[in-house]
Amino acid sequence: MKYTDWHVPLSAGGLTLRQGLDSLAEVAARQQEIPLVIRLLENPKYSLPGLTLFHGAVDLEAHDRIHILLGRGLCTEDEAFTIGFTMGSTKRVRRSEEWLFGLLARHLYPHPYTFDKDAVRIFNDAVRLGGISGCQPLDKIPFDRYLDVPLDEVRKRVGLEPDLLQAYYRIEKERYADAPASRRLLD
């Protein structure tokens, strides 16, 4: 399976987080395969002490778990949504921070990680959606305690609203009908 084909939809709520991760393990990039510029911007391990460039920064392990909880795959649109929603869930992102991240992802990220205009729009939507969600800040979730819990239950415990996600996914599917990642969101 190619990484672009991997996807655990929201409707697979009976799977455990561990089962989702097991399916991801077949296609997921290892930390050392992620370009340095991305690690510097997205992984808190690479931050300077006391300096947070972007709210919601998580390591690759937590990032993968968030993909699964949000029902997103690994295409650029999925990455944009996952990063944006995670940042938005902190309730601390300013417009300037959102703008800067979009700019860097569009112009500094190497292929295939580069955000195009549509991915930046999805990222911006996701920041706002994470901001209005009643979920806990996703960068603070102790995911290890949920590995053997069904995804629907994990979402409930962390306050993720599947109805909110599905409503946006319907909009995204319509707006970006040519994007395979957006078309499969409600499978």
DAQUI-V205983 format. One record per residue. N is the residue number from 1. RES is the residue in one letter. PHI is phi in degrees with one decimal (NA if undefined). OMEGA is omega in whole degrees, 0 to 359 (NA if undefined). BURIAL is 1 if it has 24 or more other ideal C-beta (glycine too) atoms within 12 Angstrom, else 0. Layout:
BEGIN
n: [N N]
res: [RES RES]
phi: [PHI PHI]
omega: [OMEGA OMEGA]
burial: [BURIAL BURIAL]
END
This chain:
BEGIN
n: [1 2 3 4 5 6 7 8 9 10 11 12 13 14 15 16 17 18 19 20 21 22 23 24 25 26 27 28 29 30 31 32 33 34 35 36 37 38 39 40 41 42 43 44 45 46 47 48 49 50 51 52 53 54 55 56 57 58 59 60 61 62 63 64 65 66 67 68 69 70 71 72 73 74 75 76 77 78 79 80 81 82 83 84 85 86 87 88 89 90 91 92 93 94 95 96 97 98 99 100 101 102 103 104 105 106 107 108 109 110 111 112 113 114 115 116 117 118 119 120 121 122 123 124 125 126 127 128 129 130 131 132 133 134 135 136 137 138 139 140 141 142 143 144 145 146 147 148 149 150 151 152 153 154 155 156 157 158 159 160 161 162 163 164 165 166 167 168 169 170 171 172 173 174 175 176 177 178 179 180 181 182 183 184 185 186 187]
res: [M K Y T D W H V P L S A G G L T L R Q G L D S L A E V A A R Q Q E I P L V I R L L E N P K Y S L P G L T L F H G A V D L E A H D R I H I L L G R G L C T E D E A F T I G F T M G S T K R V R R S E E W L F G L L A R H L Y P H P Y T F D K D A V R I F N D A V R L G G I S G C Q P L D K I P F D R Y L D V P L D E V R K R V G L E P D L L Q A Y Y R I E K E R Y A D A P A S R R L L D]
phi: [NA -82.7 -58.5 -71.0 -92.5 -71.7 -169.5 -112.9 -69.4 -55.1 -68.7 -90.4 -67.4 -80.8 -69.7 -84.6 -59.2 -61.9 -64.5 -62.0 -65.8 -61.1 -69.5 -69.6 -57.1 -66.3 -125.3 -68.2 -76.8 -84.2 -50.8 -69.8 -86.9 -77.5 -55.5 -56.6 -59.1 -71.0 -61.2 -64.2 -87.2 -110.0 -103.6 -63.0 -60.0 -97.3 -80.0 -76.8 -54.2 80.8 -117.9 -111.7 -72.7 -132.0 -65.0 87.9 -61.7 -137.7 -76.2 -61.4 -61.9 -66.9 -57.8 -63.2 -65.7 -67.7 -51.3 -65.8 -61.4 -83.2 71.1 -112.2 -87.6 -120.4 -72.2 -55.8 -61.4 -66.6 -61.5 -59.6 -66.6 -61.6 -65.6 -62.7 -65.1 -61.3 -62.0 -61.7 -63.9 -75.0 61.9 -125.5 -81.4 -92.1 -57.1 -64.6 -66.5 -60.3 -61.3 -63.0 -61.6 -58.5 -62.0 -66.3 -66.2 -79.8 -114.1 -107.1 -68.3 -77.5 -62.6 -93.3 -87.1 -57.8 -83.7 -86.9 -58.8 -66.2 -63.7 -64.3 -63.5 -63.2 -56.6 -61.4 -59.0 -67.2 -58.8 -67.3 -63.9 -61.7 -67.6 -93.0 -66.9 -88.2 -74.2 -66.5 -58.7 -66.6 -76.6 -112.3 -75.0 -82.7 -59.2 -59.1 -74.1 -109.3 -57.1 -105.3 -105.9 -58.1 -56.2 -58.1 -72.2 -61.0 -58.2 -63.6 -65.9 -96.4 84.3 -72.1 -102.1 -56.5 -64.0 -64.2 -61.6 -62.7 -61.6 -66.4 -60.8 -63.2 -65.3 -60.0 -60.0 -75.2 -66.0 -120.0 -61.6 -85.0 -91.3 -53.5 -63.0 -76.4 -67.6 -90.0 -57.8 -104.7 -62.1]
omega: [175 180 181 180 183 180 171 185 176 183 180 185 178 176 173 177 179 179 176 179 178 179 179 184 180 188 188 174 174 184 183 177 180 180 184 181 179 178 180 184 190 186 182 178 183 180 173 180 178 181 175 179 181 177 177 180 179 175 185 180 179 179 179 179 179 174 183 180 181 181 182 177 185 177 182 179 178 178 181 181 183 179 181 181 179 178 181 182 178 182 183 185 175 180 181 178 178 180 182 180 179 179 181 180 180 188 180 183 178 174 4 184 183 174 171 183 181 178 177 178 178 176 180 177 183 176 181 180 176 180 179 179 177 183 173 175 187 178 181 184 175 189 182 181 183 186 184 179 177 184 178 181 177 179 180 182 181 175 176 182 179 179 178 179 181 179 177 181 175 178 180 180 179 182 186 185 180 182 179 180 180 180 186 188 185 179 NA]
burial: [0 0 1 0 0 1 1 1 1 1 0 0 1 0 1 1 1 1 0 1 1 0 1 1 0 0 0 1 0 0 0 0 0 1 0 0 0 1 1 0 1 1 1 1 0 1 0 0 0 0 0 0 0 1 1 1 1 1 0 1 1 1 1 1 1 1 1 1 1 1 1 1 1 1 1 1 1 1 1 1 1 1 1 1 1 1 1 1 1 1 0 0 1 0 0 0 1 1 0 0 1 1 0 1 1 1 0 0 1 0 0 0 1 1 1 1 0 1 1 1 1 1 1 1 1 1 1 1 1 1 1 0 1 0 1 1 1 1 1 0 1 0 1 0 0 1 0 0 1 0 1 1 0 1 1 0 0 1 0 1 1 1 0 1 1 1 0 1 1 0 0 1 0 0 0 1 0 0 1 0 1 1 0 1 1 0 0]
END
